[in-house]
């Protein structure tokens, strides 16, 4: 149904398919009428151990919240250069990878230009494309959820500007073969490899940036560093492309985000030890889920597991978990209708999920 306001809105944004976000624990608890401490929240791929203690101390001690931060991001670009092994000129920081996805699409898309997406994958690529007025071109992955390079190349047209590849892919957890990414880069189209879960996989395409000016690698502090609510992401790319992004981005990344990023990198050894603990727990949870009749987990290089549900509708299993105060991710679309994605949390949270699934699937 149209409203008088619709005449003020660009046509392609009317009836926009909205990205489904994750709600916070207090909202979930209020909905169920239970104390928030009873919520087992494993639907957002968040880090169960939170940020480094140094982050909290640095945010408390910072004295310049009333002053705009450095618009050129000098300190954090230098720190990220040390962490990644690239030069500061290769780096742009943003309010999470979401802002960088938006900036890249705004930079490259004219109305009607095309973006290829390898589905199923992270929903913000489709959302950002539609918001920016691009034509979204989903290319299904193969039966093993790998990028179908032949199909992607066949979908490329003169109006194709961007190809998104998530590594490891969210929600399936698998890594793209290097040969597949190399083939896509040969097309000359901008290839955006999203390495949000890099620290869990330790596999990266960053060294390729030196020889491919059409490669962008995205990374985030939301998962490995526990800074999801502070929105800290960064992009790695050729200096000329980084200069364009710096020119079109809103001038400031929040001071709190910059302080948290620097403090996290100063304590990266502690954070990476927590990453190692999550990876160990991922493998323990995978083994336990595989023992459950009706659950078939997919091997993952991220901090989550995608599980196929058999013998009972996945939507029903998800709803019965919700009634127990356990929140995981259900995607009511396409090939994922039979699947649930479970974030790897603390061992006690894993045990709670497995125990509930044993009851539900019995």
N, C-alpha and C positions, 0 to 999 in steps of 0.2 A: 504494500500500500504506500503510495507516494504522499509526501507532506509538502507544505509550502516551502520548507527549508531546502528541499531537494534541488530547487532551482539554483541554489548557491553553491552546490557541491559538484565537483567534476564527475561526469557520468560514470567513469570507470570505478569510482569509489562508492557509488550507490549500490547497495546490496553486496558489499565486499564480504568475502568469506573470512571470518575473524579467526585469528590464531587462538587456540584454546590454552590459556595459561594455567599455571599451578597455583592453587590457593594456599595460604599460610595455615599452620597448625591450629591457631586459635579459631579461625573460621570453620575449619573441619570439626573441631571439638564442639563448637557451639551448635553446629548443624546436627550432630549426633546426640547432643546433650550429655556429654561426658567430660571429665577433666582433661585438660590439654596434655597432661603428662601421660595419659593413656593412649595417645595417638602414636601409631607407628607409621612414620611418614617416609615412604620409600618410592615416591612418584616423581621426584624432580632431579634425580642424579646429583643431589647435594652431598657435600662432604660431612659425614656424621661427627667428625672431630672438630669442626669449626676452624677458625683462623689461628694463626700463630699467636701465642701470648704477646709477642712483641707488637703485633698490630694493635691490640687493645691499649697497650701502654703508649704507643706512638700517637694514636688518635686522642687519647686523654691529654697528652702533654703538648700537642700542637697548639700554637698560640696565635695563628694568623687566619682563622676561619673568616674573619671580616675582610680579608684582602683577596682579590681575585688571584687565582693561581697562574703560573707561567703558561701562556697560551701556546708556546712552542714546545712544551713538554720536555725541556732539556734534561732535567735530572732523571726522569723516568726512561726517556729514550736511551740515555747513556747506560743506565742500569740494565735495561732490557738488551742492549747491545752486548754487554758483558755476559748476560745469561744465555743468549742465543748464538753468540759468535759472529753476528753480523755488525754492520756499522749503524750508527744512530740514524743515518740518512735513509736506511731501509725500513724504518719503523714508524708506525702511527698508532697511538693508543686511543681507545674509545670507551664509551659507556657500555661495556660488554661487547661481545662479537655482534650482537644485534645492531648496534649503531654502525659498525664497520660494514656489515652486509648492506645496510641502507645506503651508506655513503658510496660504496662501490657501484650499486645499482643506479643511484642518482647520477654518478659520474659518467656511466657508460650507456644508459638507456635513453633513446628517444621514444616517443609514443609509438607503440607497435613493435618495437624491437623485441627480440626473443631471448629467453633464458632457459637453458636446458637443465633439468634436475633429474637425478637418478633416484627413483622412488622404489620403496619407501625410504624416507630420510627425514631430517630435521625440518619442521614445518615453516620456519622463518624464511627459508629461501623462496617458497611459493608466496608467502604473505608479502615479503618485501617487493617481489617482482610486481605483484598486482597493485600495491600502493603506489609504486613508481610509474605505473602505466605501461608496463611491459607485457608481452605475451608469454605466458607460462607454458613450457613444453615439458611435460613429465615423460621420462623414458623409463619403463619398468626395468628393474634389476632381474638377473637370471634366477633360476630356481634355488641357487645357493646364496642369493642376495648379493651377488657380485655385480659390479658395473658392467653393463652390456656394451662394450666398446663399439662393436659393429653397429648396434642400434643407435647409439649416441652419434656416431659419425654420419649415419644416414639421416639423422634429424637436423644436422647443421645446414643452415641456409645463409644467404648473404646478410640476413637480418639477425643472425645469432651473435650475441655480444658476450654472454657469460655462460660457463658450465660450472655447476657446483658439484664438488665431490667431498663427502664427509669421511674423515679418516682418524680413528675408526668411526664407522657409520653409526649414527644414532637414528633408530633404536636397535639395529641388528648386531652391532658390536664388531663387525669384521673390517679388516684393512683392505684397501684397494691394492691390487698388484701394481708394482712400479711400472711394468710394461704398459699397463692400461693408462696410467696417468701420462706416461711419455707419449703415447699415441694421441691422446687428447691435446696435449701441448703442441704437437705438430700441426694441428689445425689452425693455429694462430689466434684462436678465440681466447679470451681471458678465462683461465682456469683457476677457480677459487677452491683451494683445499682447506677444509675446516678441521684443524687439529685441536679442537677444544679439549679432547681427552688425551692429548699427547703424553702427558706425564705418566699415564697408566699404561700406555702401549710402548713408549720409548721408540716409536718409529716416526720418522719425520722426513718431509720433503724440503726442508729449509735449505740444505746445501744446493738444491737445484736452482734457487733463485738467481745465483750468479750467472747461469747460462740460459735462463728463460725469462725474458722481460714480460711475458704474459702469464706468469705464475704469481698468485697471491696465497700466502699461508696465514690462516687466522688461528689465534690462540686465546685462551681465557684463564683468568685467575678464579673463576667461579667454582670450579670442581676441585682441582688439586690443592688450591690454597685456601679454600673455604670462604671466598669473598663474594658469594652469589648475590647478596643484597647490596653490595657496594658497587656492582657493575663495573668490572675492570677487564677489558679485553685489549688485544693489540693485533695489528696486521703487519706482516713481513712481506716486502715486495721490492721491486726495482726502485731506486731513488727517484726517478722521474715520476713514477706513478704515486709514490708516497708524497711527493711535493704537491701533486694535484689534490690528493685527499686532504692534506694540511690546509690547502687554500680554500676548500669548500666546506670543511667541517665547522660546526659551531665552535667558537674560540676556546672554550674552557672544558677540561675534564675536572670534576670536583676535587677540591683539596683533599677531602677525606679519602677518595679513591687513590690519589697519588701517594698520600702518606701510607696507606695500607699496602700498596704495591711495593713501595721501597722497603717497608718493614718485612714484608713476606720474603723478598729476595735476600734480605740480610739473614733470614732464618730458614733458608731453603732446605738445608740439611734435615731439620726437624720435619718440615712439611713433606719432604720426599720419603722420610721414614714412615710417615702416616700413609702416604701413597702405597708403599710396599705392604703395609698392614692391610689396606683395602684390597690389594691384588691377591694377597693370601686368602682373605675372606671370600673374595670372588670365587676362587677355586674350590674352597670348602663348600660354599653355597651351591655351586654348580654340581658338585658330587652328590649333595643331599637332594637337590631337586631331581636329578637324574634317577634317583632311587624311587621316586614317587610314581605310582601308576597314574597315567594321564598327564604327566608333565615331561616335556622334551626341551630342555634348555639348549640354546645355541651358544657355542664357544664365543667368548667376547674378549676384546682387547681394551674395553672401557671399564667404567665403574658401575656397570649394570649388566643384567642378563635378560635377553629376550627368550621367552618360553612359549612353546606351542602347547596349547591345552587340548586334550583329547578325551572324548567320552562325556563331556559336559560343555555347554557353551561358555566361552571365555568371559563374555559379558556377565553371565550369572555367577561365575566364580569370583569375578571382580566385585560384584555387588555383595556377595556373602563375606568377602574380606572387609569391605567398607563397614558392614554391620558389626564387625568385630573391632573396628577402630584401626584397621590396617589399610593404608592407601598406597597402591601401586598404580602403574600407568596402563590404561586400556585404550587402544586406538580403534575406534569404531569405524574402520574404513578399509576397503580393498583387501589386500592380502593379509593384513594384520588383524582381521576380525577373530582369528583363532589364537591370537597371541596376547601375552601379558609381558610388560617390561618391569623388572624389579631392580631398583637401585640397591647396590651393595652398601649396607650400613654396618653397624656394629654387630658382633657375633650374637648378642642377645636379640637384636632386631631380626636377624636372619632366622634364628631359632623360632621366634614368634610367627614369622611367615610360614615356615615349614610346618610347624605344629598346626596352624590354622588350615593349611592346604591338606594336610593329612585328614582332618575332620571333614572338610568340604568334599574332597574327592573320594572318600570312603564309599 
